[in-house]
Amino acid sequence: MESIKKAIKDRGFTLEQVAAQMENKNGGKGISQPALTQMLSGNPSISRVMEIARILDVTVSELVGDQRYYNGNLPSLKTTVIRCPHCHKDIVLSVDECNYKEAPGEEGK
């Protein structure tokens, strides 16, 4: 996915650096850069997209989203449109109300 490759570069990372931080099939750290490139050339799983977003310290929507119009309008600040990495259809996410509270012991982390 070109948007992920662009986000990696824009955040000051190389593919090698991101690959080194990803979880391998044995549960350890690190996959090869060619494996990451191959993954991004196809349809990476949502769990891999989430992992890359965590490494880059961005949201999944920042990683794969764009400013496409939805029903003729740009999404509001409470709505974002992302593209499914598998079927390439738009996924519209919106928040009506957010009552975020930190879990006990998580304050300031």
C-alpha positions in Angstrom: 0.0 0.0 0.0 1.6 3.2 -1.2 -0.1 5.3 1.6 1.7 3.2 4.2 5.0 3.4 2.5 4.5 7.2 2.2 3.6 7.4 5.9 6.7 5.5 6.9 8.9 7.9 5.0 7.0 11.0 6.2 7.5 9.9 9.8 11.2 9.6 9.3 11.5 5.8 9.3 12.9 3.5 6.7 11.3 0.2 5.8 14.2 -1.6 7.5 13.5 0.2 10.7 9.8 -0.6 10.7 10.5 -4.2 9.7 13.0 -4.6 12.6 10.3 -3.5 15.1 7.5 -5.8 13.8 6.6 -9.1 15.4 7.8 -12.2 13.5 6.0 -15.5 13.2 7.8 -16.8 16.3 6.6 -14.0 18.4 10.0 -12.3 18.5 11.1 -8.9 17.1 11.9 -8.3 13.5 10.9 -9.4 10.0 13.0 -8.8 6.9 12.7 -5.6 4.8 11.8 -7.7 1.7 9.0 -9.4 3.7 7.6 -6.0 4.7 7.8 -4.8 1.1 6.0 -7.8 -0.1 3.4 -7.4 2.6 2.8 -3.8 1.6 2.7 -4.7 -2.1 -0.3 -6.9 -1.4 -3.1 -6.6 1.1 -1.7 -6.5 4.6 -3.9 -7.8 7.4 -5.6 -5.3 9.6 -3.5 -6.5 12.5 -0.3 -5.8 10.5 -1.7 -2.3 9.6 -2.4 -1.7 13.3 1.1 -2.8 14.2 2.7 -0.5 11.7 0.5 2.4 12.9 1.6 1.7 16.5 5.3 1.7 15.5 4.8 5.0 13.6 2.7 6.4 16.5 -0.2 7.3 14.2 -3.8 6.1 14.0 -4.8 3.5 11.5 -7.0 6.2 9.8 -4.0 8.5 9.5 -2.0 5.6 8.0 -4.5 4.4 5.4 -7.0 7.2 5.2 -7.2 10.0 2.8 -9.3 13.1 2.1 -11.9 11.3 -0.1 -15.3 12.8 -0.2 -18.1 10.9 1.4 -21.6 11.6 0.0 -20.3 14.7 -1.7 -18.8 16.2 1.5 -15.5 16.1 3.3 -15.8 14.1 6.5 -16.4 16.1 9.6 -13.8 16.2 12.4 -15.9 13.5 14.1 -15.9 11.3 11.0 -13.1 9.8 9.0 -13.2 7.6 5.9 -10.6 4.9 5.5 -10.2 2.3 2.8 -10.3 -1.4 3.7 -6.9 -2.9 2.8 -8.6 -6.1 1.7 -11.7 -5.1 -0.4 -10.8 -1.5 -1.0 -14.2 -0.2 0.0 -14.7 2.9 2.1 -15.2 2.4 5.8 -16.8 5.4 7.5 -16.0 5.8 11.2 -17.7 8.4 13.3 -17.9 9.4 17.0 -21.1 10.7 18.4 -19.8 11.2 21.9 -16.6 10.3 23.6 -16.4 9.9 27.4 -12.8 8.7 27.6 -11.6 7.8 31.1 -8.2 6.4 31.8 -8.0 3.1 33.5 -6.9 3.1 37.2 -3.1 3.3 37.4 -2.8 4.5 33.8 -2.8 8.2 34.5 0.0 10.1 32.8 1.2 7.2 30.7 
